[in-house]
Amino acid sequence: MSMTKMTRTIGPKGQVVIPKEIRDEAGMTEGVEVTIELRNGEVVLRRPAPSTKSYLEYFTSTYGEKVKGKVDIEKLIEEEHLARHLVR
């Protein structure tokens, strides 16, 4: 884990821009929710863990920029099963 540190100024509405380098490293893209908490006098900003139910949707919206359309998960699982158990 990198310890990238940068300084930013809080704007008149209490807003702070997260530098692109840090957003990229943390996987924070537009539309991704973040959790903000005060922990021992420090402001901590992090991505919340996705719920198990919506993990696929979360993963594809966060990391799946190359996904162009729907993914047939059942077909992928079946193909993986065949590749692992029938082809030796």
RAQUIZI-V219346 format. One record per residue. N is the residue number from 1. PHI is phi in whole degrees, 0 to 359 (* if undefined). OMEGA is omega in whole degrees, 0 to 359 (* if undefined). NEAR is the number of other C-alpha atoms within 12 Angstrom. Layout:
N | PHI | OMEGA | NEAR
N | PHI | OMEGA | NEAR
This chain:
1 | * | 180 | 6
2 | 279 | 177 | 8
3 | 250 | 179 | 9
4 | 288 | 179 | 15
5 | 232 | 177 | 10
6 | 217 | 180 | 14
7 | 251 | 177 | 11
8 | 226 | 179 | 12
9 | 256 | 177 | 13
10 | 285 | 180 | 11
11 | 281 | 184 | 9
12 | 298 | 179 | 7
13 | 262 | 180 | 8
14 | 82 | 182 | 9
15 | 269 | 176 | 10
16 | 227 | 177 | 14
17 | 274 | 176 | 16
18 | 279 | 182 | 25
19 | 303 | 183 | 18
20 | 306 | 181 | 15
21 | 301 | 181 | 17
22 | 287 | 177 | 21
23 | 301 | 180 | 21
24 | 297 | 182 | 15
25 | 296 | 181 | 18
26 | 271 | 181 | 23
27 | 70 | 180 | 26
28 | 263 | 179 | 26
29 | 254 | 180 | 25
30 | 305 | 178 | 15
31 | 92 | 180 | 11
32 | 283 | 178 | 22
33 | 284 | 176 | 18
34 | 231 | 175 | 20
35 | 252 | 178 | 15
36 | 242 | 179 | 13
37 | 218 | 175 | 14
38 | 261 | 184 | 11
39 | 231 | 180 | 9
40 | 53 | 178 | 7
41 | 82 | 178 | 7
42 | 250 | 175 | 9
43 | 272 | 182 | 11
44 | 247 | 179 | 14
45 | 244 | 181 | 19
46 | 209 | 174 | 21
47 | 279 | 177 | 21
48 | 288 | 176 | 18
49 | 292 | 180 | 15
50 | 288 | 174 | 20
51 | 290 | 180 | 11
52 | 300 | 182 | 10
53 | 297 | 186 | 10
54 | 253 | 185 | 13
55 | 299 | 181 | 15
56 | 298 | 179 | 18
57 | 298 | 179 | 19
58 | 298 | 182 | 24
59 | 299 | 183 | 22
60 | 291 | 179 | 21
61 | 284 | 182 | 24
62 | 270 | 187 | 25
63 | 247 | 190 | 20
64 | 264 | 180 | 17
65 | 301 | 182 | 14
66 | 275 | 180 | 12
67 | 288 | 181 | 14
68 | 243 | 179 | 9
69 | 118 | 183 | 10
70 | 285 | 178 | 14
71 | 249 | 179 | 15
72 | 272 | 184 | 12
73 | 297 | 181 | 12
74 | 300 | 178 | 11
75 | 295 | 179 | 12
76 | 297 | 179 | 12
77 | 295 | 179 | 13
78 | 298 | 178 | 14
79 | 297 | 179 | 15
80 | 295 | 178 | 14
81 | 300 | 179 | 13
82 | 298 | 181 | 13
83 | 297 | 183 | 12
84 | 278 | 190 | 11
85 | 252 | 183 | 10
86 | 250 | 181 | 10
87 | 254 | 179 | 9
88 | 222 | * | 6
